């Protein structure tokens, strides 16, 4: 078992305390504060990150459970000088209000697009072998990420733009 965890391409030692959540590890040990602590119960999605490309709520898992895995946070998806296509689309469509939930929304949307490319169905999929990217499909797949500010329509438009561009 590895004693390290890779975050955004950089290797870090595991925390000495096995009780440290992945969220607290990222924010307090690694110093990446883009991932937000919202409800701390896995209900809001503000803490969503990618682990080996799959989205998870980092508040609900321990850092030691991801030994040897690759974690990608919002900082790993793009930078202010070189934002990802989704980050650009969120800006273009004003897909954020206060911005607190935006990192989790963008990480989740990144995974959503990969899930569709991989042909993973959701509860909203009409065709379980080849799900399409309908508005209903996007809403279902983003339902684990809450925005209290009401930017859902703009988030939907941002995701749709990137999906249609094939990015």
N, C-alpha and C positions, 0 to 999 in steps of 0.2 A: 504494500500500500504506500502510495506517495505521501510525503509529508509536506507537499506543496500544493498550491492552487494557482492556476494561471488566470490572470485577470487582464483583459484587453491586451494580450500578448506578452505580459510581464509576469514572471514567476515570483510568488510570495510564499513565505513560510506559513504554515497553518498556525492559528492562534493557540497559545498554550492552554487556554480554557476551552474545553470541548463544548461548552454550553453557549458559545458565541454564535448568534444567528449569522447567516450569510449577509443579511442587510447590515448589521452592526459591523461585521468584518470589513465590508466594503467601505462604509462611511468612516468608522473609527480607526481601523487598523491600516487600511490602504489609503485613506484620505480622499476617496472618490465620493463627493457629496451630491452628484447628479441623481443618484437613486434616492428616492424620498421615502421617509417613514410616514405613512398616512395613518391607517387605522391600527396597524400592528396585529391584525387578525386575518389577513388575507382576503379582505372583502373589497378593498378599494383599488388595488392594482398599482398604486403609486410606486411600489417597490419592485415592479416587474423587471427582471433581467433575463438574459439568455444563458443557459447552461448547455454547452455542447449544441447550441442552436435552438434549444427548446425553451420556451418561456416558462418562468416559474415566479412565484411570489417569494422574494428573498427573505421576507420576514417570517416565513413558515418553515424554513429549513436551516439546519446548522451548517456552518462553514465546513466542518470536518466531514460532512456527508459528501462533499464535492472534491475530495482529495484527488488530485490528478486530472481534474476536469478543467475545461475552458469556460470561464465566465466572461460574458460581454455585457458591459453596462452602456448607458447612453454615451459616456465619454469614448467608448470603443467603437461606436457607430459612425461618429464624425466629430469634427472640431468646428469651432466658430469660423475658421478660415476655409475649411473643407467639409461642409456639412453633408450628411447622407442625402439621398434623394427624398426620403421621407421627412427629414428635418427641414429641407428646403420647401417641400410641399406644405408642411404644417405652417411655416411662415407665410407662404403665398396665400393660403386659404384662411389665415387667422385661426388655425386649429387649436388655439389655446386662449385662455382668458388670463387667469392669474399665472399659469404656467407650472403650478405645483405638480399636477398629475402628468404633465407632458412627457417627461422622460419615460415613465412607465407606459404611457400610451404609444410612444414611438417604438419602444422595445417590443411591445405586444404586436404592433402593426408590422414590424419587421418579421416577426415569427409567423404572423398571419399570412403574409405573402409567400413565405417558404412553405407553409402547410398547404396552401392552394397549389403551388407548383408541384409539390410531392403527391398531390391527389388525396390528401387526408380529408375525409368528409367531416361535417359538423352536424349538429342537431338540425340545422336549417337547410342542409343539402338535399336537393331534390334527387340528384343522381349520386349515389354512394360511391360509384366508381370514378366519376369525373366531376367533382364539385365545381360550380362556376362561381364567379365573384360578383354575385348580386348584392344589392344594398342590404337585403335581409341577411345574407351570408356574412357580410362585414359586421353588421350590428351584432349578430350572434357571437361571432368570434371575438369581438371587442367588448362583450358584455361583462367581462371580469375587470374591466377598467372603468372606474367611475370618474366623471367630471362634474363637480358640483356647480360649475359656472355655465353650463348649458351650451358647450361648443360642439356637441355631437354632430350636427349637420356639417360643420366645417371640418371636423376630423374625418368624417365619411368622405367628403370631397377630396381631402388630401390623400387618403389611402387609395381612392379610386383613380386619381391622377397618376400616381406612381404605378399602380397595377396596370393601367392602360398603356403606360409608356414602356412597360415590360422591364422596368428596372428591378 
